[in-house]
Amino acid sequence: MVSILSILLFLTSYIGVRGVYTKDKLYFIERNKVQKVELFTEESIKELPGPLKKYLRVCGYMETPVPLNANVNWAESWLKMSPDKEWKELRTLQFNSVKPLGRSAYMKILGMPVAARDLYRDGYGEMKVKLMSLIKVAFDNSKEIAQSALITTFCEFMLVPGYLLLENVEWEEIDDYTVKGTLVDNGIEVSGLFYFNEEGLFTHFETLTAILQKLKTVTRKSSFQ
């Protein structure tokens, strides 16, 4: 029989970690307010590589406001605590900010009183996983985690196209379907290849940045819709 204490601890865990995510989101929104809202125009995208221009056009972004932030809804998301563990299904809430560049994700393991929060902000990365809001399952805020968190944000640039116009990212057209990007934020540099199909739609991302000293503690896989 489930005790009242167990129920209270479960609710505390759910509210506590999600509350931290909500604070992250409000922090980003407050800083977004000072940014000027602009439009995607042929003039504003003229320096971008051809595949990025085509992507913005075919997706209908032209003559629409450049997004400063976005809620990202995941149709499916999964997590495992280490490479030898099984995948666990998640409920994931995520918020991305363009200026300042950042991302916060709240992940709740379905059927278990375990919740996690993944953060990148101002050169700082953090992964925190808690059980019942009392037991620390995993925590890491190392430099390697910051770089890993920035790579995660970078690979999601096509989901929030306001990122494409950032001054701290350099783009290089490899061919009609591939663009190399190099992003530097708060002294952290990451790079990768963005791939597109014949219709101009984004298909996948491959990082060029090697993290040699340490692997990220928590591994995730997700499906965006």
Secondary structure in CASP SS format (residue, H / E / C, confidence):
PFRMAT SS
TARGET T0000
AUTHOR 0000-0000-0000
METHOD secondary structure of the structure
MODEL  1
M C 1.00
V C 1.00
S C 1.00
I H 1.00
L H 1.00
S H 1.00
I H 1.00
L H 1.00
L H 1.00
F H 1.00
L H 1.00
T H 1.00
S H 1.00
Y H 1.00
I H 1.00
G H 1.00
V H 1.00
R H 1.00
G H 1.00
V H 1.00
Y H 1.00
T H 1.00
K H 1.00
D H 1.00
K H 1.00
L H 1.00
Y H 1.00
F H 1.00
I H 1.00
E H 1.00
R H 1.00
N H 1.00
K C 1.00
V C 1.00
Q C 1.00
K C 1.00
V C 1.00
E C 1.00
L E 1.00
F C 1.00
T C 1.00
E C 1.00
E C 1.00
S C 1.00
I C 1.00
K C 1.00
E C 1.00
L C 1.00
P C 1.00
G H 1.00
P H 1.00
L H 1.00
K H 1.00
K H 1.00
Y H 1.00
L H 1.00
R H 1.00
V H 1.00
C C 1.00
G C 1.00
Y C 1.00
M C 1.00
E C 1.00
T C 1.00
P E 1.00
V C 1.00
P C 1.00
L C 1.00
N E 1.00
A E 1.00
N E 1.00
V E 1.00
N E 1.00
W E 1.00
A E 1.00
E E 1.00
S E 1.00
W E 1.00
L E 1.00
K E 1.00
M C 1.00
S C 1.00
P C 1.00
D C 1.00
K C 1.00
E C 1.00
W C 1.00
K E 1.00
E E 1.00
L E 1.00
R E 1.00
T E 1.00
L E 1.00
Q E 1.00
F E 1.00
N E 1.00
S E 1.00
V C 1.00
K C 1.00
P C 1.00
L C 1.00
G E 1.00
R E 1.00
S E 1.00
A E 1.00
Y E 1.00
M E 1.00
K E 1.00
I E 1.00
L C 1.00
G C 1.00
M C 1.00
P C 1.00
V E 1.00
A E 1.00
A E 1.00
R E 1.00
D E 1.00
L E 1.00
Y E 1.00
R E 1.00
D C 1.00
G C 1.00
Y E 1.00
G E 1.00
E E 1.00
M E 1.00
K E 1.00
V E 1.00
K E 1.00
L E 1.00
M C 1.00
S C 1.00
L C 1.00
I E 1.00
K E 1.00
V E 1.00
A E 1.00
F E 1.00
D E 1.00
N C 1.00
S C 1.00
K H 1.00
E H 1.00
I H 1.00
A H 1.00
Q H 1.00
S H 1.00
A H 1.00
L H 1.00
I H 1.00
T H 1.00
T H 1.00
F H 1.00
C H 1.00
E C 1.00
F H 1.00
M H 1.00
L H 1.00
V C 1.00
P H 1.00
G H 1.00
Y H 1.00
L H 1.00
L H 1.00
L C 1.00
E C 1.00
N C 1.00
V E 1.00
E E 1.00
W E 1.00
E E 1.00
E E 1.00
I E 1.00
D E 1.00
D C 1.00
Y C 1.00
T E 1.00
V E 1.00
K E 1.00
G E 1.00
T E 1.00
L E 1.00
V E 1.00
D E 1.00
N C 1.00
G C 1.00
I E 1.00
E E 1.00
V E 1.00
S E 1.00
G E 1.00
L E 1.00
F E 1.00
Y E 1.00
F E 1.00
N C 1.00
E C 1.00
E C 1.00
G C 1.00
L C 1.00
F E 1.00
T E 1.00
H E 1.00
F E 1.00
E E 1.00
T E 1.00
L C 1.00
T C 1.00
A C 1.00
I C 1.00
L C 1.00
Q C 1.00
K C 1.00
L C 1.00
K C 1.00
T C 1.00
V C 1.00
T E 1.00
R E 1.00
K E 1.00
S E 1.00
S E 1.00
F E 1.00
Q C 1.00
END
